[in-house]
Amino acid sequence: MDRFDAMQAFVRVVESGSFTRAAQDLDLGRATVTQLVQQLESRLRVRLLDRTTRRVTVTVDGAAFYERALRLLADLDDAETSLPGAATTPRGRLRVDVPSPLARLVVVPALPGFQERYPDIELVLGASDRVVDLMGANVDCVVRGGELADASLVARRLARLALGVYAAPSYLQRHGTPLHPRELEGDVHRIVGFLWASTGKPLDYAMRRGGESVQVHGQQRLAVDDGNAYLAATLAGLGVAWLPRYMADAHVGRGELVPLFAGWTMAPMPLSLAWRPRPYVSARLRAFIDWMVELMAPYDAG
């Protein structure tokens, strides 16, 4: 039994939930994949998968082995493609996690170009605003807004995103249009709070105009922890929100959002791509990093 082939077959069965689909992915016969997994179970002396006529499920031991096998396969692939002078094109599976609005509005629409440029990279894209454990979640890299809390990670700054303050016309009809940020501190107005995953708490926003500086807290009736929900709440007229311009510009153009406080500015939000430190960066990860730098260049506030 080739342990590499057996681990690869097992991982594919777990991820696809089917021996048939795993065989198709690996361009092998179903009987071959079944035999490889059985040989692996015999060698380990544990049952890795529970099989019925309708489904395949991973056992507790199988789930633990899957995590280790996934890392071993990734490290082996990195060894083949990351050495200086390796004459290989970027290939293999790359797991990334991106903020949900960025995935929806920027990354996913641009993916046809990425796939055309790198046809041998299989991209597994997570879209969330949660804190991701790069090791525990078997994620190769994450893209995140704000300052990164984990100093152990290697990071590449992608952009500094311009921010603005916005409200829906329906909100302004009910509450009036605030002319100064301090008006948001009173009883008349409401803001939509965004709970940052790193702290679980809303963020206060510092705004400046000339020599005047205001730290805006405001009253919240709603706080969310997902960027798409944050935008949807603002569009629904539930309050005033601070949004990156890439999220707001199209809605402003259609009259669905109104920018507030002309002449006031805020520090741009840093957007970074982070990965675990390792001796070599794989060719596929390097390709994705370079592509993301290129993709985000038009959104950089400088």
Solvent accessible surface area in square Angstrom, and as a share of the most:
residue,aa,sasa,rsa
1,M,99,0.44
2,D,76,0.40
3,R,137,0.50
4,F,78,0.32
5,D,59,0.30
6,A,0,0.00
7,M,29,0.13
8,Q,64,0.29
9,A,0,0.00
10,F,0,0.00
11,V,9,0.05
12,R,53,0.19
13,V,0,0.00
14,V,37,0.21
15,E,59,0.27
16,S,26,0.17
17,G,29,0.28
18,S,19,0.12
19,F,7,0.03
20,T,61,0.36
21,R,129,0.47
22,A,0,0.00
23,A,5,0.04
24,Q,128,0.57
25,D,83,0.43
26,L,34,0.17
27,D,131,0.68
28,L,78,0.39
29,G,43,0.41
30,R,128,0.47
31,A,81,0.63
32,T,57,0.33
33,V,0,0.00
34,T,28,0.16
35,Q,102,0.45
36,L,22,0.11
37,V,0,0.00
38,Q,91,0.40
39,Q,63,0.28
40,L,4,0.02
41,E,22,0.10
42,S,82,0.53
43,R,130,0.48
44,L,64,0.32
45,R,216,0.79
46,V,55,0.32
47,R,138,0.51
48,L,0,0.00
49,L,1,0.00
50,D,62,0.32
51,R,78,0.28
52,T,91,0.53
53,T,146,0.85
54,R,230,0.84
55,R,158,0.57
56,V,27,0.15
57,T,49,0.29
58,V,59,0.34
59,T,25,0.15
60,V,133,0.76
61,D,76,0.39
62,G,0,0.00
63,A,42,0.33
64,A,63,0.49
65,F,44,0.18
66,Y,31,0.12
67,E,61,0.27
68,R,147,0.54
69,A,0,0.00
70,L,14,0.07
71,R,65,0.24
72,L,96,0.48
73,L,25,0.12
74,A,31,0.24
75,D,73,0.38
76,L,80,0.40
77,D,22,0.12
78,D,13,0.07
79,A,55,0.42
80,E,87,0.39
81,T,9,0.05
82,S,16,0.10
83,L,93,0.46
84,P,109,0.69
85,G,81,0.78
86,A,37,0.29
87,A,107,0.83
88,T,62,0.36
89,T,91,0.53
90,P,31,0.19
91,R,86,0.31
92,G,22,0.21
93,R,47,0.17
94,L,1,0.00
95,R,37,0.14
96,V,4,0.02
97,D,2,0.01
98,V,0,0.00
99,P,15,0.10
100,S,9,0.06
101,P,5,0.03
102,L,1,0.00
103,A,4,0.03
104,R,117,0.43
105,L,60,0.30
106,V,8,0.04
107,V,0,0.00
108,V,72,0.41
109,P,84,0.53
110,A,27,0.21
111,L,26,0.13
112,P,89,0.56
113,G,40,0.38
114,F,1,0.00
115,Q,106,0.47
116,E,147,0.66
117,R,116,0.42
118,Y,37,0.14
119,P,105,0.66
120,D,82,0.43
121,I,13,0.07
122,E,68,0.30
123,L,35,0.18
124,V,63,0.36
125,L,52,0.26
126,G,25,0.24
127,A,59,0.46
128,S,20,0.13
129,D,26,0.14
130,R,128,0.47
131,V,100,0.57
132,V,18,0.11
133,D,91,0.47
134,L,9,0.04
135,M,89,0.40
136,G,46,0.44
137,A,43,0.33
138,N,17,0.09
139,V,14,0.08
140,D,28,0.15
141,C,0,0.00
142,V,9,0.05
143,V,0,0.00
144,R,35,0.13
145,G,19,0.18
146,G,16,0.15
147,E,136,0.61
148,L,58,0.29
149,A,91,0.70
150,D,72,0.37
151,A,106,0.82
152,S,75,0.48
153,L,40,0.20
154,V,58,0.33
155,A,54,0.42
156,R,93,0.34
157,R,116,0.42
158,L,11,0.05
159,A,2,0.02
160,R,90,0.33
161,L,6,0.03
162,A,33,0.26
163,L,34,0.17
164,G,14,0.13
165,V,4,0.02
166,Y,10,0.04
167,A,0,0.00
168,A,2,0.01
169,P,46,0.29
170,S,44,0.28
171,Y,1,0.00
172,L,22,0.11
173,Q,154,0.68
174,R,143,0.52
175,H,57,0.26
176,G,34,0.33
177,T,74,0.43
178,P,2,0.01
179,L,142,0.70
180,H,44,0.19
181,P,0,0.00
182,R,137,0.50
183,E,75,0.33
184,L,0,0.00
185,E,69,0.31
186,G,32,0.30
187,D,114,0.59
188,V,91,0.52
189,H,8,0.03
190,R,38,0.14
191,I,8,0.04
192,V,2,0.01
193,G,3,0.03
194,F,26,0.11
195,L,51,0.26
196,W,49,0.17
197,A,46,0.35
198,S,73,0.47
199,T,91,0.53
200,G,47,0.45
201,K,137,0.58
202,P,59,0.37
203,L,91,0.45
204,D,59,0.31
205,Y,26,0.10
206,A,32,0.25
207,M,3,0.01
208,R,117,0.43
209,R,105,0.38
210,G,81,0.78
211,G,91,0.88
212,E,63,0.28
213,S,64,0.41
214,V,2,0.01
215,Q,93,0.42
216,V,1,0.01
217,H,94,0.42
218,G,19,0.19
219,Q,64,0.28
220,Q,66,0.29
221,R,180,0.66
222,L,65,0.32
223,A,39,0.30
224,V,23,0.13
225,D,92,0.48
226,D,42,0.22
227,G,6,0.06
228,N,45,0.23
229,A,41,0.31
230,Y,9,0.04
231,L,4,0.02
232,A,58,0.45
233,A,7,0.05
234,T,0,0.00
235,L,57,0.28
236,A,65,0.51
237,G,0,0.00
238,L,93,0.46
239,G,0,0.00
240,V,0,0.00
241,A,0,0.00
242,W,7,0.02
243,L,0,0.00
244,P,13,0.08
245,R,130,0.47
246,Y,36,0.14
247,M,10,0.04
248,A,0,0.00
249,D,65,0.33
250,A,58,0.45
251,H,23,0.10
252,V,49,0.28
253,G,70,0.67
254,R,147,0.54
255,G,45,0.43
256,E,67,0.30
257,L,3,0.01
258,V,51,0.29
259,P,77,0.49
260,L,16,0.08
261,F,16,0.07
262,A,100,0.78
263,G,59,0.56
264,W,21,0.07
265,T,88,0.51
266,M,28,0.13
267,A,67,0.52
268,P,32,0.20
269,M,33,0.15
270,P,19,0.12
271,L,5,0.02
272,S,5,0.03
273,L,0,0.00
274,A,0,0.00
275,W,18,0.06
276,R,43,0.16
277,P,82,0.52
278,R,75,0.27
279,P,129,0.81
280,Y,103,0.39
281,V,39,0.22
282,S,5,0.03
283,A,24,0.19
284,R,7,0.02
285,L,9,0.04
286,R,91,0.33
287,A,8,0.06
288,F,0,0.00
289,I,0,0.00
290,D,67,0.35
291,W,12,0.04
292,M,0,0.00
293,V,39,0.23
294,E,99,0.44
295,L,32,0.16
296,M,0,0.00
297,A,61,0.47
298,P,110,0.69
299,Y,80,0.30
300,D,66,0.34
301,A,51,0.40
302,G,67,0.64
